[in-house]
Amino acid sequence: MIISGLEWDLRLEEELFKYSDKTDAIELIPENFFYREKIQMKESIDRLRNTKKPLYFHGVELSIGSLDPLKENHLSNMIRLMDKL
């Protein structure tokens, strides 16, 4: 099975939703939703939730697989965002 998806980006949001019926899934970079450790863009989160599409999270700042310690606050923020979606 081949799944096609699009990466959500605020600058492309209108086009993404316009053509969401043409894709199987949406990839999210959770860091795009954080500002000063608070979740932003609540309207976008609501719209994404309402697509009923599978949402894939691609965290880019957790430091998994590096020598740096796990960023536990960052992980908590990601979990909070996932809970909202």
Secondary structure, 3 states (H helix, E strand, C coil): CCCCEEECCHHHHHHHHHCHHHCCEEEECHHHHEECCEECCHHHHHHHHHCCCCEEECCCCCCCCCCCCCCHHHHHHHHHHHHHC
